[in-house]
Amino acid sequence: MSKSAVTGFSRHWDGREAARQAVQSALDQLGNNRPSLALLFVSQDFAADEVMQAAGSLLGNVPVWGFHTTCPLSTAGEQPRTVGVALISGSGYKAHVNWWPNFAQDGSGTATQLARAVRGQTSNIQGMLLAADGTNGNAGILCESIDQMNLHVVGCLASGDYRTGRTICFGGNHAESGAMAGLFLGGRLRLGLGLAHAWEDTGLSWKVTRARDLRVEGLNGQSPAAAFSEVLGYPAKDWSFPPLSEFVRLYALGIEVDGPDQLVLRSPLHVEVDGSFRMNARIAEDKVAHLMIGDPAACQDALKAAATEALRSLGSATPLLGLLLVDEAWRTLLEGRSKPVYEQLQAVLPGVPWIGGYTLGQFGWPAAGWVSSQIVNQHALIAVIGEAGD
């Protein structure tokens, strides 16, 4: 019996063949049904253009959206060195891809184009998936446009080969870094979302005394690396190099919004040689930054809470597919023990396929407890695509 939402994974050593096998596996499960849309989650180990070409040869003009990730995900846990694809098929489903190649160079212009694209759609848009470059550009500038949209928005920042500053998004037949891809969902398709994290306040805090663009250059008048050195140990200069540079994302900054009870999580992409932190979302000067630390035992509860909220957000629509957009910090925190954490999602949405990948940031609207959309780090963003009744 054919299904309306399916996933396929392949771990072949060649990217073209991995893409072909993953897509063919999913198509076989659909039977004679034609997919309405395709979601693509590709390990950084594969050349993006080769994967896109191979997938496109089988999918034809099916709208494709996705991104490069350090590791694709399913309810079986991490799927290293794989190509993962999800296909959705059904009557009354509408999907359309928009592509913005200049996101990194012109964030303001891209935000304007995004708003214009939403207004210009003649079909009834119910939700939107966004994926943007995770290391170049300022995704925070998109939030003002998102707040003005009367639809559910699920967004993430691609991870991929972020250590070299190259993160790639997929949209239509495009696969490039520095870009943003949007998948508009309409017709009977609906979108629900939930966010949660597993980071706790240590009780230690600093004042952001110097910040410039996407860099934090001063905490209590000294370099962030020196501030971390005082409380976490190791010389300040060592934080710019492995292994500490690999672990710095575990230690998020909880930025006070309206006092210490409301914190927005920001985490460094890396530590510069001068001890400053390179971020992918701006932090204003004079803000209070709390040192946050992850709790592996809290990951399971956080993920379940996000999934439960996503299901509630979906309303009366029937769930078709679950999406896992989880911060890269979870990968380090769980240290390969991810399987039981992600497996428990099957209990929240039994029989629903899941797919996703690790990301460098998450944003969405409307989210429970948020008065406006915002870029965050360290979160698990759970989205559920569903079908509205007749």
N, C-alpha and C positions, 0 to 999 in steps of 0.2 A: 504493500500500500504506500503510495507516495505521500510526502509530507509537505507542509507549506513553509517550514523554516528548517534548514539543515546546515551542518558544518562539515568541513573537510580539512584534514591536516596531512602534510607530507614532510618527511625529514630527509629527502633525497639530497645527496651532496651537491647536485647541480641545481641552480636556482630555477632555470627554465623547466626542468623536469619536475621539481618540487611543486611549482605553480600548476603545471599541467595535471599532476596527480591529485593535488588538493581540489582543484576546480572540478575535475572529472568525477572524483568521489562524491562531491556535493551534487553535481548534476544527476548522477545515477540515482541518488536518493530522491530527487524530485520526480523521477520517472518522466512522463510525457509533459509535465508542467514546465512552462517557460519562466525563468526567474524575472522578478520585477526590479531587483536591485542586488548588488553584491558588496560585501564588506571584506576588506583585505587587510590582514595583519601579518607583516613580513619581518622575519628576523634580519637584523643588520648584516648578517653573514652573506646575504644574497644581494646581487646587483639589482637595484630597483627597476631599471629600465628593462632588464631581461625578464624579470618576474611579470611586469606589466604587459609586456609583449606576449608572453606565453598565455597569461590569463585572458587577455583580450582576444586572442585567436579562438578561444572556446566560448567566450561570453558575448562576442559581437558588440552590439550597441547597448547592452545592459549597463545602467549607471553603476559605476564603481567608485567606492570611497574607502580610504584607509590610510595607513601610515607605517613607516619603518619603526620597529621597536627593538629594544634589547632582548626581549623574549615574549613571544605570543603566549596567551593564557587560555585555559579551558577549565572546566570543573574537575579535570584530572590533574590540575596544577600547571606548573610551568612546562612549556613545550619548546625547549631550546632548539635553535637551528631548524626552524620549520617555516613553512608557508601555511597560514591558516586562512580559510575563506568561509564566509557565511552567505547563504543565498536565501532570499524570501520570495515566495511566489503566491499569487492569489489574485482574485478579481477585485476590481475597484481600488487597487493600490496604485499610488502615483509616487514617483521618485525622480528627482532631477538633480544633477551635479553642477555646481558652480566652482570655478577655479580662479584664484587670485595669485598670480606668480610673483607679485611685488610686495608681499606682506612684510618681509624683513626690511626692505628699503623704504617703504612708505606705509607705515601702520595706520596713520590718520586717513590716508586716501583709501586704503583697503576697508577700513571701518565704514567710510562713506559709501563705498561701492557695495558693501554687504547690505547696508540699510536700503540702498536703492534696489538691489536685487530682490529683497523681500517684498518691497512695495510693488515691484514690477511683475511679480508672479500673478498670472491670471487664475491659476488653480488655487484651491483652498489649502494653504499650507498649515499643517498641524504640528510639525516639529522639524528640527534641524540638527544635524550632526556636523560639528566643525572640528577640523584637525589643522593645527598650525605648527610652523617651525618652532622647535623647542629651545633653541639656543640663540637665535638671531631674531631681532624684532621685539616689540613690546605688546604682548597680547592683552595687557590690561586696558589698552586703548579701545578694544572692541566692546568692553562692557557697557559703555554709555549707549552704543547702538543697540545692544542686546536688550537693555532695560526698556527700550521703546517698542519692542516687538511683542505682539500678543500671541506668543507661541512658546512651546517648550524647546529649550536649546541645551544640547549636551556637547561640551567641547573639551578638547585636550591638547596638550603640547607634545609633539612627537619626540621620542627618545632616540632610538637608533644609535648611530655612532656619535653620541653627543660629546665624547671626549675630544674629538677632532673638530667639533663645531658643525657637524654635518648631519642634519636630521631631515628626513624626506617624507613628504605627504603624497598620497595618491588621490587623483580626482579625474574622472573620465578616462582619457588615455594619457594623462600626464603623470609624471613621477619626478619631482624635483625638490631640492632644498630651498629654503627661503620663501616658501609659498604657503598658502592656506587653501584647503579644500572644504567645500560645504555640500552636504547631501540634504536636500529638502524633501520632507516626507509629507504626502498629502493623500487625498481620497479617504479611504477607510483606515489608513495607518495612523497610529497614535504613539506617543512617546512619554514615558515616565522616567523620573530620575531620583536618585538619592545619594548623598555623600556622607562619609564618616571617616574618622582617622583614629589611630591608636597611639597618639603622642601625648605625653603628660608634661605639665609644667614642673620644672625642677625647683622653682622658687628663686632661682637666680635671674637677674635681669640687668640690662644696661640701657643707657640712653644712646640713641643713634646721633652721634655728634657730627658726622660728615657722611653725606651720600651724594652721588653724582650719577645721573642717568640710571643704568642698571647695576651700579656698583655701590656697595657699602664700604666706606673707607675708614670710618671711625666709630668705635663703641667706647663710651666713657673716655674719649680723647686719645685712645690708642688704636692700633690696627686691630681688626677683628681677629686675626690670627693670634695676636698677643693676648687678647681677651680670652680666647678659647684656651690658650696655653696656661693661663692662670688657673682656670677651673677644671680643665680636662687633662692637663699635663702635656709633656713633650715640648721641645723648643718651638717658638713661633715659626721659625723658618722651615721646620719639618712639615708643617701643615700644607705647604704648596706642592709636596711630592708624595708619591706612593710610599707606604700604604695609606697614610692619613688622608691624602687627597681623595682616595676611594671611599672613605668612610664619613667625610665631612657632611654629606647630605643627610646622614642620620640625625644630625643635631640641628633641628629647625629653629628658626627664630619666630616666637609668637608675638606678633606686633599688636599692641593695644589699639583698639578702635574707640571704644567708649569705656575706658577703665580696664582693670586687670581681669575682669570676668568675661570679656569679649576679645578673643585673640584671633588674628588671621595668620595662618602659618606660611612662612617663607623659608626656603632652604637654598643654600648656595649650590650653584652648578660646579664651581671649583674655587680654589683659593689662588689669587694672583701671587707673583713672586714678592710683591710689596706688602703682602699680608691682607689685602682687601678681598672682599667676597664679590664674585661675579654672580648676579642673580638673573632670573628671567622675568621678574616683575619688580617694579620700582618700590622702594621703601623711602618714605619722607624723613627728612631730618627732624630731630627733636621727638621722635616717637620712642616709646619704651619697648624694648625687645626682650622677651623672656626666653631663656634657654629651655628648649623642649627636648624630651628624650623618648624614644619609641619603646613600647612594651609588646613583645611578641605574643604574650598571652592574651592581649586585648584585640589582636587582629581579627580573630574569629567573630567576636561579638560586634566589632565595628562593621565588618563585611555584612553580617546578617542584618544589622540595623539599616545599612544603606540599601540592601536588597528589599527589605520590608517596606522602606519608604518609597522606593522606586515603584513597587507594586501598588502602593496606595496612590501614588501620583498618577499612575496609569488610569485610575478610575475604573469604569465598568468594562473597558476594553479587554479582550482576550489576549493574554501574553503569547507572543510568538517566538521571541529571541531575547536572550539576556546578553548585555555587553559589560565587560570588565575593563575599566580604564583606571588602572592602579598606579600610584606613584612608584617611581624607580626605587625609592627608599625602602619600600616593602620588600623588594627582592633581596636587598642586603640584610634587612632585619630578620627575615624568615630563613635565610641561609639554606635554601634548598628544601625547607620543610613546609612547602606551600600546599602540598596535595590535600591534607586534611582540612586546611583553611578554606580552600576553594570548593572542595567536595560538598561541604555542608550547604552550599547554595542550592543543591538539588532538592533539599528539603523545603526551601522557601518557594521554589517554582518547579515542582516535580514534572518531569517529562519535557521541559523546555530546554533547548540547546543553548550553550553558553560559549562565548568567544571573546577575545580581547587582547590586551597587551599592556606592558608597562609604559608609563608616560612620564613627562617631566613637569606636568602641571595639569590642573583640572579647573573647569569653569562650567557653569550651567545656570539655567533660570527656567522656572522658579524652583528654588531649593528651600526645604523646610528650615525656618529660622533665619533666613537671609532676607533682608529688606531690599537688596539689589544684587545683581550679579557681580562676581569678583573672581580674580585669579587666585588659586590657592595651590600649595604644594602639600605633599605627604598624605593626601586623601585617596580613598578608593571611591571612584565615581561609578555607580551602578546605574545602567540604563536598561529599560525594558521596552522593546518595540512590540506594539500590540495591534489588534484589529478591532475596530469599532463594530458594533452590531448594526443590523439593517435599520 
